[in-house]
Amino acid sequence: MSVWQGQPKPDKLSVDEALKQVKKGIRGITNKLYWGIVAMISLIGCAFIITFFFAFRSPATTTGILIILVAMLMYLSLIVRHYHILNKHDLTQNPTEYLNTLKEYQKNRSKVIGWFYYVFMLLISTGLALYFIEVLENAPTYFKLITYGSTIIWFLFITFYLKPRMFKNEEEKLNLMIDRLIRLQEQFD
């Protein structure tokens, strides 16, 4: 009996502190998404200008840029959707609904990001390969090898080193916010 009573009691979360921490975490994620949207819109604008205002001889170059534009538009639509999901609800109005929205967002994001990332990288790689056909047409062989090699190395670095770390970091933040909201909800049940 004394051992049972000697167990530390789970610390109660302060409602204001928990909500403030969750809002701060969500604000961090939505800020990243917002600046990603701004950057993607500017990149799409640049690619659009290059596609339609520069004269290319080969249709492969224009096709490559159009493929890159399609990939960027797909990515833009994905991050805009995620931004709206996280930004549309007010945490203080209905924490239970917000918790369910976060859980749904996390489940959906992990499912979509898995396959979408590889489709995105395939489209970008194909687009760049087609773009480089004309751009590197008169370049020496060693320069072509360096360009294609460094591009392949960069994509492999992003895919196998950077992507897992970025998504793991964001997943941990979401898990922490969801855990805080669950603990807060359990206090009142």
N, C-alpha and C positions, 0 to 999 in steps of 0.2 A: 504494500500500500504506500509506504514512504517513497519507494522507488518511482511508483506511478505519479505521485504528487510532486516529486522532485524534478520531473521532466520540464524542460523549458516550454513555456506557452508560446504558441506562434504569435509573433509580433503583429499587432494590428496596424494596418496601413491607414495613414491619414488620407481622408477622401480628397482634400484639396491638394495635398502633395502628390498623390498618385495621379490625379487628373492632370496636374501641371506637368508631371514627367511624361505622361502619355502624349499630351498636346505638344510638348517640346520634341519628342521623338517623331511624331507624325509631321510636325512642321519641318524637321530636318529632311525627311524623305520627300515631302511635297516640294521643298525648295530645290532639291536635286532634280526632281522631275520637271519642275518649272524651268530651270536653267537648261535642262536637256531639251525641252521643247523649244526654247529660244535658239539654242545652238543648232538644232535640227532644222528649224525654219530657215535660218541663215545659210546653212549648208545646201538645203534644197534650192534656195534662191540662187546661190552661186552655181550649182550644177545646172539649173535651168538656164542661166545666162550663158554658161559655157556651151550648152547643147544647142541653143537656138541663135546665138550671136557669133559663134566662131565657125569658120568654114572648115569642115573636115572633108577629105576626099573619100575616105572609106566609110561605107555604111556600118561597118563593124564598130567603128569608134562611136558613132551616134547611138547605135544599139547598146553598146557597153554603158554609155552614160545614162541612157534611158533605163536600163536594168538597175543601175545604181540609184537612180531617182525613184523607181518603184520600191526598192528595198528601203530607202529612207522614208518614203511616204508610209509604208507599212509600219516601220518602227515608230514614226511620229504618231500614227493613229493608236498604237499600243500604249505609248507613254501618256498621251492625252487621256485615254480611257482610264489608265491607272491613276492619273492626277485627279480626275473627276471623282473616281470612287473614293479616294482618300480625303478629298477636300469638300465633298458635298454634305457630309453629316457633321453636326455639332455634337461633340462628345458629351457636353453637359446636358443636352436635352434628353437623350435617351441612351445611357451607357450600355444597356443590354443590346439594343439594336446596333450600336456602334461596334460592340464586341463581335457580334455576329457578322457585321460587314467586314471587320478586320480578318476574321477567320476565313470568310469566303474569299476575300482578296488574297490572302496568303496561299490558300489552296489553289486558286485559279492562277495566280502568278507563277507558282512553282511548276504547274502543269504546262502553262503556255510558254514560259521562258525556256524550258527544256528544248522543245522542238523548234520554237521560233528562232532561237539564237542560231541554230545550225542552218536553217533556211536563209536567214539574214546573211550569215557569213558566206554561204554558197552563192547567193545573188551578188554580193559585193565582190567576191573573188572572180566570178564570171564576168561581171561588168568591168573590173579593172583589167582582166586579161584581154578582153576585146578592145578596151581603150588603149592599152599599151601597144597593140599591134601596129597602129599607125604612128603613135607618138614616138615609139622607139624604132621605127622603121629604118632610119639612117644612122642609128647609134651603133657603136662598135659592139662586137659580141660580148666582150667582158663587161660592158656597161649594162647590156641586156641581162646577163647572168646575175650581176650584182642587184639590179632592180627587181627582177623576179625572185631571186633568192631572199633578199631582205623583206620583200612583201610576204613571202611564204613564212619566213621566220617570225615576222611580226604577227601574222594571223595565228600561227601556232602558239606563240607566247600569250596572246590575248585569250585564246580558246582554252589552253590547258593550265595556265598560271593565273592570269588576272581574273577571268570570269568566275572561277570557283571561289576565289577569295572575296570578290565584290558581292556575289550573291549570298555567300555564307554570312558576311558581315550584316547585310540587310536583313537576312533571315533571323539572325540573332536579335537584332533590334526589334523586329516584329514580334518574335517570341517573347521578349522581355515585356513589351507593351501589352500583349495579350495576357501574359501571366499576371501582370499587375491588375488588369481589369477583372480577370477571373478571381483573384484573391479578394479584390474589393467587392465583387458581387457576392462571394461566399460569406463575407462578413455580414451582409444584410439579409441573407437567406435564412 
